[in-house]
Amino acid sequence: MSPPRSPHAIVQLRSLGTAPSYGKQLRELVADDFLARTDFGEVPPRVEYTLTPQGESFVPILLAMKQWGEKELGL
């Protein structure tokens, strides 16, 4: 299982656009049960995201798509 990530750490891994757009994407992934969100109820606010079992099961598909893109499109 992948380690928990803060929203800031996720953005550092890959540019998702503006803060509002990556926040929206994270909420959608939580709603679709690909991510779980943990709110620590602290000040300043601290939350972490982890892959759910459904999210983990999707990783091989994403890796296959990445490999296809590298091979076929030279990405």
mmCIF file of the N, C-alpha and C atoms, coordinates in Angstrom:
data_MODEL
# 
_entry.id   MODEL 
# 
loop_
_atom_site.group_PDB 
_atom_site.id 
_atom_site.type_symbol 
_atom_site.label_atom_id 
_atom_site.label_alt_id 
_atom_site.label_comp_id 
_atom_site.label_asym_id 
_atom_site.label_entity_id 
_atom_site.label_seq_id 
_atom_site.pdbx_PDB_ins_code 
_atom_site.Cartn_x 
_atom_site.Cartn_y 
_atom_site.Cartn_z 
_atom_site.occupancy 
_atom_site.B_iso_or_equiv 
_atom_site.pdbx_formal_charge 
_atom_site.auth_seq_id 
_atom_site.auth_comp_id 
_atom_site.auth_asym_id 
_atom_site.auth_atom_id 
_atom_site.pdbx_PDB_model_num 
ATOM 1   N N  . MET A 1 1  ? 0.850   -1.183 0.000   1.00 0.00 ? 1  MET A N  1 
ATOM 2   C CA . MET A 1 1  ? 0.000   0.000  0.000   1.00 0.00 ? 1  MET A CA 1 
ATOM 3   C C  . MET A 1 1  ? 0.890   1.238  0.000   1.00 0.00 ? 1  MET A C  1 
ATOM 4   N N  . SER A 1 2  ? 0.506   2.250  -0.727  1.00 0.00 ? 2  SER A N  1 
ATOM 5   C CA . SER A 1 2  ? 1.307   3.462  -0.773  1.00 0.00 ? 2  SER A CA 1 
ATOM 6   C C  . SER A 1 2  ? 1.130   4.286  0.496   1.00 0.00 ? 2  SER A C  1 
ATOM 7   N N  . PRO A 1 3  ? 2.148   5.096  0.795   1.00 0.00 ? 3  PRO A N  1 
ATOM 8   C CA . PRO A 1 3  ? 2.076   5.894  2.025   1.00 0.00 ? 3  PRO A CA 1 
ATOM 9   C C  . PRO A 1 3  ? 1.035   6.999  1.914   1.00 0.00 ? 3  PRO A C  1 
ATOM 10  N N  . PRO A 1 4  ? 0.519   7.462  3.046   1.00 0.00 ? 4  PRO A N  1 
ATOM 11  C CA . PRO A 1 4  ? -0.409  8.593  3.020   1.00 0.00 ? 4  PRO A CA 1 
ATOM 12  C C  . PRO A 1 4  ? 0.286   9.830  2.465   1.00 0.00 ? 4  PRO A C  1 
ATOM 13  N N  . ARG A 1 5  ? -0.461  10.678 1.826   1.00 0.00 ? 5  ARG A N  1 
ATOM 14  C CA . ARG A 1 5  ? 0.085   11.903 1.241   1.00 0.00 ? 5  ARG A CA 1 
ATOM 15  C C  . ARG A 1 5  ? -0.780  13.083 1.639   1.00 0.00 ? 5  ARG A C  1 
ATOM 16  N N  . SER A 1 6  ? -0.117  14.197 1.885   1.00 0.00 ? 6  SER A N  1 
ATOM 17  C CA . SER A 1 6  ? -0.852  15.441 2.095   1.00 0.00 ? 6  SER A CA 1 
ATOM 18  C C  . SER A 1 6  ? -1.186  16.012 0.725   1.00 0.00 ? 6  SER A C  1 
ATOM 19  N N  . PRO A 1 7  ? -2.179  16.903 0.631   1.00 0.00 ? 7  PRO A N  1 
ATOM 20  C CA . PRO A 1 7  ? -2.488  17.514 -0.660  1.00 0.00 ? 7  PRO A CA 1 
ATOM 21  C C  . PRO A 1 7  ? -1.266  18.205 -1.268  1.00 0.00 ? 7  PRO A C  1 
ATOM 22  N N  . HIS A 1 8  ? -0.471  18.882 -0.439  1.00 0.00 ? 8  HIS A N  1 
ATOM 23  C CA . HIS A 1 8  ? 0.721   19.580 -0.932  1.00 0.00 ? 8  HIS A CA 1 
ATOM 24  C C  . HIS A 1 8  ? 1.718   18.584 -1.529  1.00 0.00 ? 8  HIS A C  1 
ATOM 25  N N  . ALA A 1 9  ? 1.911   17.441 -0.876  1.00 0.00 ? 9  ALA A N  1 
ATOM 26  C CA . ALA A 1 9  ? 2.837   16.425 -1.375  1.00 0.00 ? 9  ALA A CA 1 
ATOM 27  C C  . ALA A 1 9  ? 2.359   15.841 -2.697  1.00 0.00 ? 9  ALA A C  1 
ATOM 28  N N  . ILE A 1 10 ? 1.057   15.702 -2.854  1.00 0.00 ? 10 ILE A N  1 
ATOM 29  C CA . ILE A 1 10 ? 0.508   15.182 -4.108  1.00 0.00 ? 10 ILE A CA 1 
ATOM 30  C C  . ILE A 1 10 ? 0.816   16.144 -5.245  1.00 0.00 ? 10 ILE A C  1 
ATOM 31  N N  . VAL A 1 11 ? 0.646   17.427 -5.011  1.00 0.00 ? 11 VAL A N  1 
ATOM 32  C CA . VAL A 1 11 ? 0.919   18.426 -6.043  1.00 0.00 ? 11 VAL A CA 1 
ATOM 33  C C  . VAL A 1 11 ? 2.398   18.429 -6.396  1.00 0.00 ? 11 VAL A C  1 
ATOM 34  N N  . GLN A 1 12 ? 3.266   18.228 -5.418  1.00 0.00 ? 12 GLN A N  1 
ATOM 35  C CA . GLN A 1 12 ? 4.695   18.187 -5.694  1.00 0.00 ? 12 GLN A CA 1 
ATOM 36  C C  . GLN A 1 12 ? 5.062   16.979 -6.548  1.00 0.00 ? 12 GLN A C  1 
ATOM 37  N N  . LEU A 1 13 ? 4.338   15.867 -6.397  1.00 0.00 ? 13 LEU A N  1 
ATOM 38  C CA . LEU A 1 13 ? 4.610   14.678 -7.194  1.00 0.00 ? 13 LEU A CA 1 
ATOM 39  C C  . LEU A 1 13 ? 4.271   14.905 -8.663  1.00 0.00 ? 13 LEU A C  1 
ATOM 40  N N  . ARG A 1 14 ? 3.181   15.570 -8.900  1.00 0.00 ? 14 ARG A N  1 
ATOM 41  C CA . ARG A 1 14 ? 2.718   15.780 -10.272 1.00 0.00 ? 14 ARG A CA 1 
ATOM 42  C C  . ARG A 1 14 ? 1.852   17.017 -10.308 1.00 0.00 ? 14 ARG A C  1 
ATOM 43  N N  . SER A 1 15 ? 2.123   17.885 -11.256 1.00 0.00 ? 15 SER A N  1 
ATOM 44  C CA . SER A 1 15 ? 1.326   19.098 -11.358 1.00 0.00 ? 15 SER A CA 1 
ATOM 45  C C  . SER A 1 15 ? -0.100  18.755 -11.773 1.00 0.00 ? 15 SER A C  1 
ATOM 46  N N  . LEU A 1 16 ? -1.054  19.139 -10.960 1.00 0.00 ? 16 LEU A N  1 
ATOM 47  C CA . LEU A 1 16 ? -2.467  18.889 -11.249 1.00 0.00 ? 16 LEU A CA 1 
ATOM 48  C C  . LEU A 1 16 ? -3.194  20.168 -11.629 1.00 0.00 ? 16 LEU A C  1 
ATOM 49  N N  . GLY A 1 17 ? -2.470  21.244 -11.763 1.00 0.00 ? 17 GLY A N  1 
ATOM 50  C CA . GLY A 1 17 ? -3.101  22.513 -12.092 1.00 0.00 ? 17 GLY A CA 1 
ATOM 51  C C  . GLY A 1 17 ? -3.160  23.413 -10.878 1.00 0.00 ? 17 GLY A C  1 
ATOM 52  N N  . THR A 1 18 ? -4.186  24.223 -10.809 1.00 0.00 ? 18 THR A N  1 
ATOM 53  C CA . THR A 1 18 ? -4.332  25.173 -9.713  1.00 0.00 ? 18 THR A CA 1 
ATOM 54  C C  . THR A 1 18 ? -4.840  24.473 -8.456  1.00 0.00 ? 18 THR A C  1 
ATOM 55  N N  . ALA A 1 19 ? -4.665  25.123 -7.317  1.00 0.00 ? 19 ALA A N  1 
ATOM 56  C CA . ALA A 1 19 ? -5.121  24.547 -6.044  1.00 0.00 ? 19 ALA A CA 1 
ATOM 57  C C  . ALA A 1 19 ? -6.601  24.170 -6.080  1.00 0.00 ? 19 ALA A C  1 
ATOM 58  N N  . PRO A 1 20 ? -7.486  25.048 -6.576  1.00 0.00 ? 20 PRO A N  1 
ATOM 59  C CA . PRO A 1 20 ? -8.902  24.641 -6.629  1.00 0.00 ? 20 PRO A CA 1 
ATOM 60  C C  . PRO A 1 20 ? -9.137  23.419 -7.524  1.00 0.00 ? 20 PRO A C  1 
ATOM 61  N N  . SER A 1 21 ? -8.396  23.309 -8.630  1.00 0.00 ? 21 SER A N  1 
ATOM 62  C CA . SER A 1 21 ? -8.627  22.170 -9.527  1.00 0.00 ? 21 SER A CA 1 
ATOM 63  C C  . SER A 1 21 ? -8.114  20.875 -8.918  1.00 0.00 ? 21 SER A C  1 
ATOM 64  N N  . TYR A 1 22 ? -6.958  20.902 -8.237  1.00 0.00 ? 22 TYR A N  1 
ATOM 65  C CA . TYR A 1 22 ? -6.504  19.649 -7.639  1.00 0.00 ? 22 TYR A CA 1 
ATOM 66  C C  . TYR A 1 22 ? -7.352  19.293 -6.427  1.00 0.00 ? 22 TYR A C  1 
ATOM 67  N N  . GLY A 1 23 ? -7.866  20.272 -5.711  1.00 0.00 ? 23 GLY A N  1 
ATOM 68  C CA . GLY A 1 23 ? -8.790  19.991 -4.609  1.00 0.00 ? 23 GLY A CA 1 
ATOM 69  C C  . GLY A 1 23 ? -10.047 19.314 -5.118  1.00 0.00 ? 23 GLY A C  1 
ATOM 70  N N  . LYS A 1 24 ? -10.555 19.789 -6.247  1.00 0.00 ? 24 LYS A N  1 
ATOM 71  C CA . LYS A 1 24 ? -11.748 19.193 -6.862  1.00 0.00 ? 24 LYS A CA 1 
ATOM 72  C C  . LYS A 1 24 ? -11.454 17.759 -7.299  1.00 0.00 ? 24 LYS A C  1 
ATOM 73  N N  . GLN A 1 25 ? -10.287 17.549 -7.900  1.00 0.00 ? 25 GLN A N  1 
ATOM 74  C CA . GLN A 1 25 ? -9.924  16.202 -8.342  1.00 0.00 ? 25 GLN A CA 1 
ATOM 75  C C  . GLN A 1 25 ? -9.795  15.248 -7.156  1.00 0.00 ? 25 GLN A C  1 
ATOM 76  N N  . LEU A 1 26 ? -9.189  15.719 -6.069  1.00 0.00 ? 26 LEU A N  1 
ATOM 77  C CA . LEU A 1 26 ? -9.067  14.876 -4.880  1.00 0.00 ? 26 LEU A CA 1 
ATOM 78  C C  . LEU A 1 26 ? -10.441 14.517 -4.321  1.00 0.00 ? 26 LEU A C  1 
ATOM 79  N N  . ARG A 1 27 ? -11.360 15.505 -4.256  1.00 0.00 ? 27 ARG A N  1 
ATOM 80  C CA . ARG A 1 27 ? -12.717 15.226 -3.760  1.00 0.00 ? 27 ARG A CA 1 
ATOM 81  C C  . ARG A 1 27 ? -13.423 14.196 -4.644  1.00 0.00 ? 27 ARG A C  1 
ATOM 82  N N  . GLU A 1 28 ? -13.238 14.303 -5.958  1.00 0.00 ? 28 GLU A N  1 
ATOM 83  C CA . GLU A 1 28 ? -13.865 13.347 -6.870  1.00 0.00 ? 28 GLU A CA 1 
ATOM 84  C C  . GLU A 1 28 ? -13.295 11.941 -6.674  1.00 0.00 ? 28 GLU A C  1 
ATOM 85  N N  . LEU A 1 29 ? -11.985 11.839 -6.466  1.00 0.00 ? 29 LEU A N  1 
ATOM 86  C CA . LEU A 1 29 ? -11.372 10.528 -6.242  1.00 0.00 ? 29 LEU A CA 1 
ATOM 87  C C  . LEU A 1 29 ? -11.836 9.914  -4.922  1.00 0.00 ? 29 LEU A C  1 
ATOM 88  N N  . VAL A 1 30 ? -12.073 10.745 -3.911  1.00 0.00 ? 30 VAL A N  1 
ATOM 89  C CA . VAL A 1 30 ? -12.630 10.258 -2.643  1.00 0.00 ? 30 VAL A CA 1 
ATOM 90  C C  . VAL A 1 30 ? -14.065 9.790  -2.866  1.00 0.00 ? 30 VAL A C  1 
ATOM 91  N N  . ALA A 1 31 ? -14.858 10.592 -3.575  1.00 0.00 ? 31 ALA A N  1 
ATOM 92  C CA . ALA A 1 31 ? -16.261 10.240 -3.834  1.00 0.00 ? 31 ALA A CA 1 
ATOM 93  C C  . ALA A 1 31 ? -16.371 8.948  -4.643  1.00 0.00 ? 31 ALA A C  1 
ATOM 94  N N  . ASP A 1 32 ? -15.398 8.708  -5.533  1.00 0.00 ? 32 ASP A N  1 
ATOM 95  C CA . ASP A 1 32 ? -15.407 7.500  -6.363  1.00 0.00 ? 32 ASP A CA 1 
ATOM 96  C C  . ASP A 1 32 ? -14.714 6.316  -5.690  1.00 0.00 ? 32 ASP A C  1 
ATOM 97  N N  . ASP A 1 33 ? -14.305 6.485  -4.434  1.00 0.00 ? 33 ASP A N  1 
ATOM 98  C CA . ASP A 1 33 ? -13.688 5.430  -3.622  1.00 0.00 ? 33 ASP A CA 1 
ATOM 99  C C  . ASP A 1 33 ? -12.331 4.965  -4.141  1.00 0.00 ? 33 ASP A C  1 
ATOM 100 N N  . PHE A 1 34 ? -11.580 5.877  -4.776  1.00 0.00 ? 34 PHE A N  1 
ATOM 101 C CA . PHE A 1 34 ? -10.205 5.576  -5.154  1.00 0.00 ? 34 PHE A CA 1 
ATOM 102 C C  . PHE A 1 34 ? -9.234  6.046  -4.077  1.00 0.00 ? 34 PHE A C  1 
ATOM 103 N N  . LEU A 1 35 ? -9.619  7.078  -3.327  1.00 0.00 ? 35 LEU A N  1 
ATOM 104 C CA . LEU A 1 35 ? -8.813  7.618  -2.235  1.00 0.00 ? 35 LEU A CA 1 
ATOM 105 C C  . LEU A 1 35 ? -9.632  7.675  -0.961  1.00 0.00 ? 35 LEU A C  1 
ATOM 106 N N  . ALA A 1 36 ? -8.939  7.567  0.168   1.00 0.00 ? 36 ALA A N  1 
ATOM 107 C CA . ALA A 1 36 ? -9.548  7.809  1.481   1.00 0.00 ? 36 ALA A CA 1 
ATOM 108 C C  . ALA A 1 36 ? -8.903  9.072  2.042   1.00 0.00 ? 36 ALA A C  1 
ATOM 109 N N  . ARG A 1 37 ? -9.712  9.922  2.645   1.00 0.00 ? 37 ARG A N  1 
ATOM 110 C CA . ARG A 1 37 ? -9.228  11.186 3.207   1.00 0.00 ? 37 ARG A CA 1 
ATOM 111 C C  . ARG A 1 37 ? -9.293  11.103 4.728   1.00 0.00 ? 37 ARG A C  1 
ATOM 112 N N  . THR A 1 38 ? -8.169  11.430 5.372   1.00 0.00 ? 38 THR A N  1 
ATOM 113 C CA . THR A 1 38 ? -8.107  11.472 6.830   1.00 0.00 ? 38 THR A CA 1 
ATOM 114 C C  . THR A 1 38 ? -7.887  12.912 7.255   1.00 0.00 ? 38 THR A C  1 
ATOM 115 N N  . ASP A 1 39 ? -8.829  13.463 8.013   1.00 0.00 ? 39 ASP A N  1 
ATOM 116 C CA . ASP A 1 39 ? -8.730  14.822 8.548   1.00 0.00 ? 39 ASP A CA 1 
ATOM 117 C C  . ASP A 1 39 ? -8.329  14.706 10.010  1.00 0.00 ? 39 ASP A C  1 
ATOM 118 N N  . PHE A 1 40 ? -7.215  15.313 10.372  1.00 0.00 ? 40 PHE A N  1 
ATOM 119 C CA . PHE A 1 40 ? -6.693  15.197 11.724  1.00 0.00 ? 40 PHE A CA 1 
ATOM 120 C C  . PHE A 1 40 ? -7.279  16.224 12.683  1.00 0.00 ? 40 PHE A C  1 
ATOM 121 N N  . GLY A 1 41 ? -8.124  17.125 12.190  1.00 0.00 ? 41 GLY A N  1 
ATOM 122 C CA . GLY A 1 41 ? -8.789  18.107 13.041  1.00 0.00 ? 41 GLY A CA 1 
ATOM 123 C C  . GLY A 1 41 ? -7.821  19.021 13.775  1.00 0.00 ? 41 GLY A C  1 
ATOM 124 N N  . GLU A 1 42 ? -6.722  19.348 13.124  1.00 0.00 ? 42 GLU A N  1 
ATOM 125 C CA . GLU A 1 42 ? -5.700  20.192 13.733  1.00 0.00 ? 42 GLU A CA 1 
ATOM 126 C C  . GLU A 1 42 ? -5.739  21.602 13.162  1.00 0.00 ? 42 GLU A C  1 
ATOM 127 N N  . VAL A 1 43 ? -5.088  22.510 13.872  1.00 0.00 ? 43 VAL A N  1 
ATOM 128 C CA . VAL A 1 43 ? -4.895  23.875 13.386  1.00 0.00 ? 43 VAL A CA 1 
ATOM 129 C C  . VAL A 1 43 ? -3.394  24.106 13.346  1.00 0.00 ? 43 VAL A C  1 
ATOM 130 N N  . PRO A 1 44 ? -2.825  24.428 12.182  1.00 0.00 ? 44 PRO A N  1 
ATOM 131 C CA . PRO A 1 44 ? -3.485  24.544 10.883  1.00 0.00 ? 44 PRO A CA 1 
ATOM 132 C C  . PRO A 1 44 ? -4.013  23.184 10.413  1.00 0.00 ? 44 PRO A C  1 
ATOM 133 N N  . PRO A 1 45 ? -4.975  23.227 9.495   1.00 0.00 ? 45 PRO A N  1 
ATOM 134 C CA . PRO A 1 45 ? -5.588  21.979 9.033   1.00 0.00 ? 45 PRO A CA 1 
ATOM 135 C C  . PRO A 1 45 ? -4.549  21.021 8.446   1.00 0.00 ? 45 PRO A C  1 
ATOM 136 N N  . ARG A 1 46 ? -4.737  19.737 8.750   1.00 0.00 ? 46 ARG A N  1 
ATOM 137 C CA . ARG A 1 46 ? -3.863  18.701 8.195   1.00 0.00 ? 46 ARG A CA 1 
ATOM 138 C C  . ARG A 1 46 ? -4.736  17.532 7.764   1.00 0.00 ? 46 ARG A C  1 
ATOM 139 N N  . VAL A 1 47 ? -4.592  17.164 6.503   1.00 0.00 ? 47 VAL A N  1 
ATOM 140 C CA . VAL A 1 47 ? -5.297  15.999 5.964   1.00 0.00 ? 47 VAL A CA 1 
ATOM 141 C C  . VAL A 1 47 ? -4.298  15.141 5.201   1.00 0.00 ? 47 VAL A C  1 
ATOM 142 N N  . GLU A 1 48 ? -4.611  13.864 5.088   1.00 0.00 ? 48 GLU A N  1 
ATOM 143 C CA . GLU A 1 48 ? -3.811  12.939 4.292   1.00 0.00 ? 48 GLU A CA 1 
ATOM 144 C C  . GLU A 1 48 ? -4.745  12.111 3.422   1.00 0.00 ? 48 GLU A C  1 
ATOM 145 N N  . TYR A 1 49 ? -4.211  11.699 2.286   1.00 0.00 ? 49 TYR A N  1 
ATOM 146 C CA . TYR A 1 49 ? -4.954  10.856 1.358   1.00 0.00 ? 49 TYR A CA 1 
ATOM 147 C C  . TYR A 1 49 ? -4.205  9.543  1.180   1.00 0.00 ? 49 TYR A C  1 
ATOM 148 N N  . THR A 1 50 ? -4.936  8.448  1.169   1.00 0.00 ? 50 THR A N  1 
ATOM 149 C CA . THR A 1 50 ? -4.362  7.129  0.901   1.00 0.00 ? 50 THR A CA 1 
ATOM 150 C C  . THR A 1 50 ? -5.222  6.426  -0.138  1.00 0.00 ? 50 THR A C  1 
ATOM 151 N N  . LEU A 1 51 ? -4.588  5.525  -0.877  1.00 0.00 ? 51 LEU A N  1 
ATOM 152 C CA . LEU A 1 51 ? -5.344  4.725  -1.831  1.00 0.00 ? 51 LEU A CA 1 
ATOM 153 C C  . LEU A 1 51 ? -6.218  3.728  -1.084  1.00 0.00 ? 51 LEU A C  1 
ATOM 154 N N  . THR A 1 52 ? -7.435  3.578  -1.546  1.00 0.00 ? 52 THR A N  1 
ATOM 155 C CA . THR A 1 52 ? -8.332  2.547  -1.028  1.00 0.00 ? 52 THR A CA 1 
ATOM 156 C C  . THR A 1 52 ? -7.987  1.231  -1.734  1.00 0.00 ? 52 THR A C  1 
ATOM 157 N N  . PRO A 1 53 ? -8.555  0.114  -1.302  1.00 0.00 ? 53 PRO A N  1 
ATOM 158 C CA . PRO A 1 53 ? -8.342  -1.133 -2.052  1.00 0.00 ? 53 PRO A CA 1 
ATOM 159 C C  . PRO A 1 53 ? -8.738  -0.988 -3.528  1.00 0.00 ? 53 PRO A C  1 
ATOM 160 N N  . GLN A 1 54 ? -9.824  -0.266 -3.804  1.00 0.00 ? 54 GLN A N  1 
ATOM 161 C CA . GLN A 1 54 ? -10.216 -0.040 -5.204  1.00 0.00 ? 54 GLN A CA 1 
ATOM 162 C C  . GLN A 1 54 ? -9.148  0.765  -5.929  1.00 0.00 ? 54 GLN A C  1 
ATOM 163 N N  . GLY A 1 55 ? -8.606  1.792  -5.274  1.00 0.00 ? 55 GLY A N  1 
ATOM 164 C CA . GLY A 1 55 ? -7.539  2.588  -5.874  1.00 0.00 ? 55 GLY A CA 1 
ATOM 165 C C  . GLY A 1 55 ? -6.298  1.754  -6.129  1.00 0.00 ? 55 GLY A C  1 
ATOM 166 N N  . GLU A 1 56 ? -5.938  0.907  -5.162  1.00 0.00 ? 56 GLU A N  1 
ATOM 167 C CA . GLU A 1 56 ? -4.782  0.014  -5.329  1.00 0.00 ? 56 GLU A CA 1 
ATOM 168 C C  . GLU A 1 56 ? -4.995  -0.923 -6.511  1.00 0.00 ? 56 GLU A C  1 
ATOM 169 N N  . SER A 1 57 ? -6.225  -1.415 -6.685  1.00 0.00 ? 57 SER A N  1 
ATOM 170 C CA . SER A 1 57 ? -6.493  -2.355 -7.779  1.00 0.00 ? 57 SER A CA 1 
ATOM 171 C C  . SER A 1 57 ? -6.396  -1.678 -9.143  1.00 0.00 ? 57 SER A C  1 
ATOM 172 N N  . PHE A 1 58 ? -6.475  -0.354 -9.181  1.00 0.00 ? 58 PHE A N  1 
ATOM 173 C CA . PHE A 1 58 ? -6.410  0.389  -10.440 1.00 0.00 ? 58 PHE A CA 1 
ATOM 174 C C  . PHE A 1 58 ? -4.975  0.723  -10.839 1.00 0.00 ? 58 PHE A C  1 
ATOM 175 N N  . VAL A 1 59 ? -4.028  0.613  -9.913  1.00 0.00 ? 59 VAL A N  1 
ATOM 176 C CA . VAL A 1 59 ? -2.630  0.961  -10.193 1.00 0.00 ? 59 VAL A CA 1 
ATOM 177 C C  . VAL A 1 59 ? -2.065  0.170  -11.372 1.00 0.00 ? 59 VAL A C  1 
ATOM 178 N N  . PRO A 1 60 ? -2.259  -1.163 -11.464 1.00 0.00 ? 60 PRO A N  1 
ATOM 179 C CA . PRO A 1 60 ? -1.716  -1.886 -12.619 1.00 0.00 ? 60 PRO A CA 1 
ATOM 180 C C  . PRO A 1 60 ? -2.256  -1.374 -13.957 1.00 0.00 ? 60 PRO A C  1 
ATOM 181 N N  . ILE A 1 61 ? -3.488  -0.938 -13.983 1.00 0.00 ? 61 ILE A N  1 
ATOM 182 C CA . ILE A 1 61 ? -4.071  -0.389 -15.212 1.00 0.00 ? 61 ILE A CA 1 
ATOM 183 C C  . ILE A 1 61 ? -3.361  0.905  -15.588 1.00 0.00 ? 61 ILE A C  1 
ATOM 184 N N  . LEU A 1 62 ? -3.140  1.771  -14.603 1.00 0.00 ? 62 LEU A N  1 
ATOM 185 C CA . LEU A 1 62 ? -2.436  3.030  -14.864 1.00 0.00 ? 62 LEU A CA 1 
ATOM 186 C C  . LEU A 1 62 ? -1.006  2.780  -15.335 1.00 0.00 ? 62 LEU A C  1 
ATOM 187 N N  . LEU A 1 63 ? -0.332  1.811  -14.716 1.00 0.00 ? 63 LEU A N  1 
ATOM 188 C CA . LEU A 1 63 ? 1.038   1.496  -15.124 1.00 0.00 ? 63 LEU A CA 1 
ATOM 189 C C  . LEU A 1 63 ? 1.073   0.953  -16.549 1.00 0.00 ? 63 LEU A C  1 
ATOM 190 N N  . ALA A 1 64 ? 0.106   0.109  -16.908 1.00 0.00 ? 64 ALA A N  1 
ATOM 191 C CA . ALA A 1 64 ? 0.036   -0.412 -18.275 1.00 0.00 ? 64 ALA A CA 1 
ATOM 192 C C  . ALA A 1 64 ? -0.199  0.722  -19.269 1.00 0.00 ? 64 ALA A C  1 
ATOM 193 N N  . MET A 1 65 ? -1.058  1.677  -18.919 1.00 0.00 ? 65 MET A N  1 
ATOM 194 C CA . MET A 1 65 ? -1.304  2.827  -19.795 1.00 0.00 ? 65 MET A CA 1 
ATOM 195 C C  . MET A 1 65 ? -0.040  3.672  -19.939 1.00 0.00 ? 65 MET A C  1 
ATOM 196 N N  . LYS A 1 66 ? 0.695   3.843  -18.849 1.00 0.00 ? 66 LYS A N  1 
ATOM 197 C CA . LYS A 1 66 ? 1.948   4.603  -18.883 1.00 0.00 ? 66 LYS A CA 1 
ATOM 198 C C  . LYS A 1 66 ? 2.952   3.916  -19.803 1.00 0.00 ? 66 LYS A C  1 
ATOM 199 N N  . GLN A 1 67 ? 3.094   2.594  -19.656 1.00 0.00 ? 67 GLN A N  1 
ATOM 200 C CA . GLN A 1 67 ? 4.029   1.849  -20.497 1.00 0.00 ? 67 GLN A CA 1 
ATOM 201 C C  . GLN A 1 67 ? 3.628   1.922  -21.965 1.00 0.00 ? 67 GLN A C  1 
ATOM 202 N N  . TRP A 1 68 ? 2.332   1.826  -22.240 1.00 0.00 ? 68 TRP A N  1 
ATOM 203 C CA . TRP A 1 68 ? 1.853   1.934  -23.614 1.00 0.00 ? 68 TRP A CA 1 
ATOM 204 C C  . TRP A 1 68 ? 2.210   3.300  -24.186 1.00 0.00 ? 68 TRP A C  1 
ATOM 205 N N  . GLY A 1 69 ? 1.964   4.365  -23.417 1.00 0.00 ? 69 GLY A N  1 
ATOM 206 C CA . GLY A 1 69 ? 2.279   5.713  -23.881 1.00 0.00 ? 69 GLY A CA 1 
ATOM 207 C C  . GLY A 1 69 ? 3.759   5.898  -24.150 1.00 0.00 ? 69 GLY A C  1 
ATOM 208 N N  . GLU A 1 70 ? 4.593   5.341  -23.284 1.00 0.00 ? 70 GLU A N  1 
ATOM 209 C CA . GLU A 1 70 ? 6.042   5.448  -23.484 1.00 0.00 ? 70 GLU A CA 1 
ATOM 210 C C  . GLU A 1 70 ? 6.469   4.721  -24.755 1.00 0.00 ? 70 GLU A C  1 
ATOM 211 N N  . LYS A 1 71 ? 5.894   3.539  -24.983 1.00 0.00 ? 71 LYS A N  1 
ATOM 212 C CA . LYS A 1 71 ? 6.272   2.734  -26.146 1.00 0.00 ? 71 LYS A CA 1 
ATOM 213 C C  . LYS A 1 71 ? 5.702   3.299  -27.447 1.00 0.00 ? 71 LYS A C  1 
ATOM 214 N N  . GLU A 1 72 ? 4.403   3.569  -27.450 1.00 0.00 ? 72 GLU A N  1 
ATOM 215 C CA . GLU A 1 72 ? 3.720   3.947  -28.685 1.00 0.00 ? 72 GLU A CA 1 
ATOM 216 C C  . GLU A 1 72 ? 3.826   5.431  -29.022 1.00 0.00 ? 72 GLU A C  1 
ATOM 217 N N  . LEU A 1 73 ? 3.902   6.263  -28.009 1.00 0.00 ? 73 LEU A N  1 
ATOM 218 C CA . LEU A 1 73 ? 3.888   7.707  -28.247 1.00 0.00 ? 73 LEU A CA 1 
ATOM 219 C C  . LEU A 1 73 ? 5.214   8.376  -27.907 1.00 0.00 ? 73 LEU A C  1 
ATOM 220 N N  . GLY A 1 74 ? 6.146   7.602  -27.390 1.00 0.00 ? 74 GLY A N  1 
ATOM 221 C CA . GLY A 1 74 ? 7.446   8.156  -27.034 1.00 0.00 ? 74 GLY A CA 1 
ATOM 222 C C  . GLY A 1 74 ? 7.380   9.161  -25.902 1.00 0.00 ? 74 GLY A C  1 
ATOM 223 N N  . LEU A 1 75 ? 6.437   8.979  -24.992 1.00 0.00 ? 75 LEU A N  1 
ATOM 224 C CA . LEU A 1 75 ? 6.288   9.912  -23.867 1.00 0.00 ? 75 LEU A CA 1 
ATOM 225 C C  . LEU A 1 75 ? 7.271   9.598  -22.766 1.00 0.00 ? 75 LEU A C  1 
# 
